[in-house]
């Protein structure tokens, strides 16, 4: 489950960060006097870098009491007696973040429905029976791919509030993949596109990453993709 793995990673970051602050003699750079100090610091840097994007605006994290989290971590790490045993702790964590996820999902689902309802009345927007919406930004004249084809695309993906979560355009390198091996909304979208065309797609959560979301994409998220079909790749 995405949320569960996230909270364990987030708790580690919070714990290491807060514990480091408590153990520092003064503010500013940490004094590294030997190899172990350097390795410890390097590990802290990697943990922070690998998790800082997940920490930003993550659901439920702002409700955590960091001091209690650190105190419990230190007791468990030292082998001292703890007030909540690990087996029970796991259930408490899952129940809390399941509730957070449910609330967030309801908000995202409603926002997506309202967005798509308003968007379908805009000039140039076509709504398909599946709920997928699109508009043609540039008409291509090449062949259309089939489900088994590999295609080369440039794409730019955002949430409905404009947050970029992935972009081959920003990376400056197109992506290549099989039409049938992406999210359902993308598969349906690509089958509509002649090579050389650029479409904007509005993808309901059911055709995107569903009830769980993935990575930086929250549960029940309606997504927007600009997709340019550059080529059908010969096998």
C-alpha positions, 0 to 999 in steps of 0.5 A: 500500500502506497500510504503505508510505505510512505508513512514508514519512510516519513517517520524515519525522516522525522525521527532522524531529523528530530533526533539529530537536532536534539543531539546537536550541541549547537546550531550550524554545521555538524562536526565530522571528526572521523569516518563513522561521523562521515558515514552517519552524515552521508546516510542522513543526507541520502535519507533526507534527499530520497524522502523530501518530496514524499514529505511535502504536503503528505496527508496526515503527517502534519498531525503527528507529534514529532516529540512523541514519535522520537521518544518512542523510536529511542525507547524501541531502538534501545530495547526499553519497555514501550507503551504500545507493542509492535503488533498493536502499533501496526494496526493503529498506524494502518487504521489512522492512515486508512482514515486519512486516505479515505478523507483525502480520497473523498475530497479528490474524487469530488474535485475530479467529478466537478472539474470534469463536469465543467470541462466537458462543456468547453469548446473543443473538448470531447467526452468519451463513453469511458469518461476520458476527455480530450482536445486536439492541440495539433492534428497529426497525419501519420498512422494510429498505433494498435495496442501491441505497438511500442510508441515514442511520446513526449508528455507532461502530466499535472493534477487538476490544480496544476501540480506537475508530477511527471514530464518527459518534456521537462526532462528533455527526453521522450519516453518509449513504451507499449500502448497496452502496458500503461494506465487505461486512460493512456491506452485509450488515448494513444489509440486515438492519436495519429503519429505527429499529433498532440492531444490534451487528455483529462483522465478520471481517477478510474482510468488513472491510478485509482483509489490508491494513487502512486508516488506523488499522485494522491488517491482518486486523482483526476489527471491532465496529460499533454501527449505528443505522439512522435513515432511508432517504434519498429520492433 
